Amino acid sequence: MSAHSMVITAALMTLAGLVAHPALSQAKAPTLDDAAGRYDIDGSSQINFKVGQVGGGGISGKFTKFSGTFQLDRGDIEKSVVEFALFPETVQTGEPRIENFLRSTAVFDTASYPKIVFRSTKITRTGEDTAQIEGNLTAKGTTRTEHFDATLTKWNRRVIGFHIQGGVYRTRYDMSVGIPIYSNIVEFDMMVNGQKH
């Protein structure tokens, strides 16, 4: 298994089937080429975020409703396309007061903008099982180019998993409330799973 997968994906029990069957432990780890095809993102995915705070702490949470697809090109992985949407109304932080504030016009304004969408425009392979995804993120009626790092964590011909990370400057989307006490950067840490279409 590659060093990237070992470091980033232990919590997902990367390639659990191989671990459970020592006789198969020498099998080659999956690569992006192996995983070509179309996948629908499923509900087992985890879309987590964090906004840091001066002096420590901050706001951590997740979104519980989302959808999307991976279309991984077999001939050239860099021609692949990722489409993703999340519904900020479903934000959860464990604090109802904070959740209501995040849904308000000061932050997501979920009544006017019920969906945040991302569509890739460029995928650059950075390793056997890693890539950088560049694309257009649209939130609160504003579209900007963003970058995310993706690592393939599991694949068994029908199921695929990626660990995706990236930071988004919230001032670019008219969400500057709380700065500088709260960080301008929203750090996304996502475990995204898909079922082959």
Protein Blocks (a to p, Z undefined) as FASTA:
>chain_A
ZZklmmmmmmnopaklmmmmmmlmmpccddfklmgccddddfkbccddddddehiacjdd
ddfbdcddddddfklmklpccdddddfklpcehiaklmmmmmmmklnommlmmbccdddf
bdcdfbfkbccddddddeehiacddddddddfbdehjaccddddddddfklnopaghiak
bcfbdcdddddddddZZ
